[in-house]
Amino acid sequence: MRFIFFLVMIAAMPDYIGAQTCLSQDLLNAQLHQNAIVTGDRARIEAFTRNWIELPQHNAGAPRELAIIPVVVHVVWNNPNENISDEQIMSQIQVLNRDFRSMNTDLGNVTYPPFQNAIADAEIEFQLAEVDPFGNATTGITRTQTTLPEIGLLRIGGKRAICYEELGGHDVWCSNHYLNIWIGAFPSGIAGEASFPGQDIPEEDGVRIAPQRFGVTGTAINAPYHLGRTATHEIGHYFNLYHVWGNSGNSNPDCLFDDEVADTPKQAGNYLNQCPSFSELQSSCIANTPDMFCNYMNYTDDACMVMFTQGQKLRMRAALNGPRLELVSQSGACLPVSNQFEPTPDMPIGLHPNPANQFVVIEGLSAGYDVQCFGVNGALWPVYQELENKIHVGHLPPGAYILQIKNERNMITKMLIIARL
């Protein structure tokens, strides 16, 4: 019985099999029609994104602090060929870091000057997690053998099976703190799909990719999808990028839809299974303005996907300052992805007084640290630093709190009790 939903879903999507490479937009559109909560969340995120981008200090060319994204890769395999190697996974991380930093050597293929001027370093890098949600050392890779074929698309009781141990997959790691990537088999012709911000419940928030489309070694060496660009494309969706032709599905024949990015020309088709040449630029929506077939958010062959634009960078950075903020701030109701901390060598970190009433002093704290305060339910409470180590807490109701003390490299948590007569 568990395959009934899967078979119905496949029957309802005949155009996907053998033709479609990415399900992300189609799945989002389906949820927008069926789920009012998703519709509301996406509307708020889009409003935030537009407002953030319009702020003068967020101009496209401004350098930004490098965002380091902790990644966990869940390999869920049914046959041994799907159990991809650590080497193959590492090869994909390397591709992501080149593509998102505009360090890929094939950028030279972009010879059209306006497109050259639009190329962006997104200033985003990816690292396999070194600490799991329980504080244990990890490689950032989990492996689960499943009895379910093509688990990448399979839903059981409305849930993505690959995202749940009880359904044959692997449970998420704190999706607000880690980029979760599940590797599992999809039906032929489907490369993967990703969660847009605000689309999925936390247990399913992340990216899902077929094993033969992840990395550049092992099972992922067959052209034309052999350069790791599927993951680059899907993670673009995860950071709130639409396809270049907009959010209409797989095409935009009347040129009515747009990807909400100013420097990517409107586009009618998707260039699936194509690799055009810059010697024959094609314009499908705007006269004398060619389609950006070389963009990562197109459907061209891997060898033709080579760039993000400055406008796309702004949308991704807006996501990292809004719905994806906790990936880089590591705040919120989840255990940390790092257990490293470097206090001053001659004094341990301590709180005094504790229990506290109006203020607390963090003893042993060197300069350059920020402090955040969370209730035991994960709610963030404002606190006010008078000096580097003196924190006003007089406004906090009596009870237990967690102080998170961190700089750009290290973090420690301390229990604080607020008590009053």
Buried (B, 14 or more C-beta within 10 A) or exposed (E): EEEEBBEEBBEEBEEBEEEBBBBBBBBBEBBBEEEEEBBEBBEEBBEBBEEBBEEEEBEBEEEBEEBBBBBBBBBBBBEEEBBBBBEBBBBBBBBBBBBBBBEBEBBEBBEEEEBEEBBBBBBBBBBBBBBBBEEEEBBBBBBBEBEBBBBBBBBBEEBBBBBBEEBBBBBBBBBBBBBBBBBBBBBEEBBBBBBBBBBBBEBBBBBBBBBBBBBBBBBBEEEBBBBBBBBBBBBBBBBBBBBBBBBBBBBBEEBEBBBBBBBBBBBBBBBBEBBBEBEEBBBBBEEEBBBBBBBBBBBBBBBBBBBBBBBBBBBBBBBBBBBBBBBBBBBBBBBBBBBEBEBEEEEEBEBEEBEBBEBBBBBBBBEEBEBBBBBEEEEEBEBEEEEEBEBBBEEBEEEEBBBBBBEEEBBBBBEBBBEEE
